């Protein structure tokens, strides 16, 4: 008895779930794996003296080759396992002379039988699909059941989805299990009832016409059930038009050009996303592709422009390319004497396998011509294919220009253009319920823009768009280096617009312009460039395992993207926090839905505009401004979100973890901090003062790793405080767009009020307010840089984060290294820390003992895109940046 080895099952399953791979590519790989794993069995058989035959084929023109049949019968096999040779053969038969034949059938019998069982499952809108292995009888599929397997059917699943995800990989495993049950004499024979069985012949074109008096869900089921064969059709403008690629559309009716369809009570709408059709319940279905009677397939969105495109006049260079392509077609279509302009690739005998060969041959000659498998199906005739290829080479196939409504302001000696709507599936659109909110300039309290406030419906639309882009879109088919190319292009665009981005960041968040230019924007650009380089370097490993004979086993790991990732970012570094998380997400091949902080949405929306200009496919990046309690919470619970990355407060992080448990999505959190900074008396005092002030007042103190508490050795304490106050008095507080400004406004009014209350609490508890603690007397949300001394360990300001320009200083006894270390670690947070000393041994000892994700020695705030960043304890878990992103963020 010869069975496909068990170790092939895992690899077949992985291949079947590969995103964006067409069925013929899967088939090729599966055949290669089958051959690879068959060799050890063949070698073992030869050693046992069992004859081994290898024939290129077993039948010709539909009839068995007698020589092959005779050779096989001569072996006297007990059990014959016919391998899966294609995903779309509806039955595979295992014949056992002693026990009888068993059959694999891709349906849960007895309801649907025949070659189109899975198509019919989709047409009926069944929630369950699966397959049956049963004993054959005279009717082939009416014998007793041996075993069955079920799977859920998604709302937009197709036949391809079910085969790739379940029917093929699980079918292989079930066949092996069935054979084992027979061999062990444990195979059941469960009688199957015949009532309810159907044999509808839906694989015929004449039976696939769409009946329009049905709800939208029934129309969608009919179309997807007939996709790809034979194709659901309707009569449009007197000709049969076949509909492919449908999905239910849950949104308001989009703008589009009406298209009259015979039998439909309401015209369809040709929109920029495809053809929208209506059920008798008023709900909608979106159809992506249309095919005409001559075999030509077009995007449904191009219906009215399909016949308006004039033929391009080719240059001499393009004519040479056309002849090169003609020669490639001739090499494939060897049965065609001459490749004419009207020659149809598929009608001339080419199969889906030849698509790969043709595109690869073209790629060898013209590496700059980026063609996808789908392009061949859209232009099957030679002349059309050449025209399409030339347009792509010229860049004329670019999608229509992005439509953006801006709020424009003349500020900082330039005009800044700021999108203000939600960005979903490649478009800027109003919130579904039309709600907006005002984003405020903290410098003077004025309104910058009225921004769309995303609703639950917008979250669902954005997640659906991201899921579609990941599972079925161009992004899912794109190779890693092409992803990297897009990310490099986006980084270049961000750099080109860095002054505009920094200006928007300043007026929206209050960041000093020079800091915004260097850090907020500069590090964002660096982050995208860094992760662009990682795209094609996310690799697995080969692992040696037991080499038990006769099998030669190989185990390898593969890092794969998770899918839709939700990102929720804070307001202190709006663009940089976006970059830290989304760059890693995109490098890994995921898609994202990002919620910026409600008070600082504008650079995120500008980023969305630049991502579209960089060429990111629709749905890959989605930006939803609005309420964290509404949008963030819904993203945390959403069943189609597979990972959530959050930077913000610890209490909110805990709520996100609870919500994420609904579908066990992966979570990474960067939360609160109370980072200790220890300054010893053997330090360079002037440097410690300068760096210590930066550790507290950098970015107005709105900094997750800000030094929340300074421990200063007793002998230098007073001098340190005196120097700090002297330097504070030199700081210029004012307009963040003024290049000489040192200290800008706090991010928003509520935060300023919280800081003032924080300072009042410190005074009430007995800490000494040395400087500041008050609001600056001018318009806007400005606060004086503040210094507290004599802070005891039990005080509120010693334990809680201010997230503002408040320096909290505690004194420690000379030489009490272990004592100050205990005090520094006496916090629930563990994000960052710092040490100032000239004693390298002391520095290394302290750095090993400090409970923090980052330890700075004789410096502070020195983050870099190549260094991992993150904390532990109640500062969260998971890492941003650096090589570790692949294990802690977004790779399964």
Secondary structure, DSSP 4 states (H G I P E B T S, - for coil): -----THHHHHHHHHHT-TT--HHHHHHHHHHHHHHHHHHHHHHHHHTT------S-SEETTEE-HHHHHHHHTT--S-EE-----TT-SEEEEEETTTEEEEEESS-TTTB-STTHHHHHHHTT-SEEEEEEEE--TTSSSS-EEEEEEEE--TT--HHHHIIIIIHHHHHHHHHHHHHHHHTT----B----TT-B---TTSGGG-BPP-SS-HHHHHHHHHHTTTTT-EEEEETTEEEEEEEEEEE-SSPPP-EEE--TT-SS-EEEETTEEEEE-TTS-EEEEEEEE-TTS-EEEGGGGGGTTTPPPPPPPHHHHHHHHHHHHHHHHH-TT-SS--TT-BTTTTT--HHHHHHHHHHHHHH-TT----HHHHHH--BHHHHHHHHHHHHHTTTPPPPPP-PEEEEEETTEEEEEE-SEEETTEEE--TT--EEEEE-TTT--EEEEEE---HHHHHHHHHHHHHHHHTSHHHH--HHHHHHHHHHHHHHHHHTHHHHHHHHHHHH---HHHIIIIIIHHHHHHHHHHHHHGGG----EE-----TT----EE----B-SEEEEE--SSSHHHHHHHHHHHHHHTT-EEEEE--TT--HHHHHHHHHHHHHTPPTTSEEE--S-IIIIIHHHHH-TT--EEEEES-HHHHHHHHHHHTTTT-EEEEE----EEEEE-TTS-HHHHHHHHHHHHHGGGG--TT-EEEEEEEHHHHHHHHHHHHHHHHHPPBS-TTSTT-SB---S-HHHHHHHHHHHHHHHHTT-EEEE--SB-SSSSS-B--EEEES--TTSHHHHS---SSEEEEEEE-TT-HHHHHHHHH-SSEESEEEEE-S-HHHHHHHHHHS-SSEEEES--S---TTS-B--EETTEE--BSSTTHHHHSSB-
